């Protein structure tokens, strides 16, 4: 999981009392949710590679990851009171094109037959 530095509080000053400072970590729910999602994806990868082969499994995992990350970046998801701000792309058409090409590649790879056990 990711540690995020807590916002400064009154009376707290890094370097005060001749100390180098401290990190007051907090673990937001959004960080825990993404860690769980990552762990599930890693666990599913082993079975995907066994069933589909390395090329097709990696194409499925990468294509899905790109599509979900792009959608989350554009939408700015919220979990309870924690929200990620939506990303503003400088060249939005390049984002759409890249995501679209990734999905097209995934669809092309879907036509590949998985290896058969002999």
N, C-alpha and C positions, 0 to 999 in steps of 0.2 A: 504494500500500500504506500501511498505517497504522504509524506508529512508536509503540512502547509504551516508556515509561520503565522502565529496568532497576531492580530492587530495590536498596536501599542496601547498600553493602559496608562492611566494617570499614576505618576510616581515611579514608573519603570523607565530606567535609562540604561541602555547597554553601555558598559564601560564605567558605570558608577561604582563607587567603593573600590576602585582599582581592580575591578574584575574585567575580563575580556568580553563579558556579555553572556547572554544565554539565549537559547532557542526555546520558546514556549510553543511546542507543537500542539496542533489539534488535528483530529482525523475526521474530516467531513464525510458525510454519508455518501456523497457523490464519488469520493475517492474509493470508499469501500465497495460501492456498487461496481465501479469499473474494474477493481481487482478481482471480484467474483466473476465478472464476465470474462476477463482475461484467463482466469484459471479454468473455467469451463471450456473455453476455446482451445486451450492447450491440451486438456484431457480428451477432447473430441478429435484432435488432430491425429492421435495414434490410430484410432479406429478408422478414420477417414483414409489415412495412408494405406492401411491394411486392405480396405475394401476397394478403394478407387485407384491406388497407385500414387506415387509421389507427385507426379506432374499435375494430375487432375485435382488431387487433394489440396495442393498448395495454391492452385488457381482458384479453387472454390473459397479457401480461407482468405486469400489476399483480396479477391474480388468483393467478398462480403465485407471485409474489414474496410476497404476503400469506400464502398457505398454507405455503410453505417457511419463512418467517421465524417464523410462529406455531409450527410443528412444532419448529423448532430451538430456539426460546425455551422451550418446554415440556420438551423432551427433554434439553437440555444436551449438545450433541454433543461428542465427543472425537476428536482427531486426534493419534495417537501418545500423548504424555504431556501434551498441552495440552487442557484441558477448559473449556468454558464452563459456569458454574453455571446450573441451570435457573431460570427466572423464576417468581416467585410472584405471581400476579395477585390483586389485592384482590377483584375481582368476576369469578371465573372464567367464570360463565355469560355475561357480556358478551363475553369473548374468544371463546368458542365460537360465540356468536350472530353476532358480526362476521365471523369467518372463514367460518362457514356461509353467511351472506348473500353474501359475496364469491364463494364458489364457486357459489352459485345464480345470481348475476348472470353469472358466466362461462359457465355452462351455457345461460342464456338467450341470451347473445351468440353462442354456438356455432351457434344456429339461423339466424343472419343469413347470407345468401349473400354471398360476396365479390364485388367488382366484376369484371365481365368486360371484357377488352380488346377494343375495337372497331376 
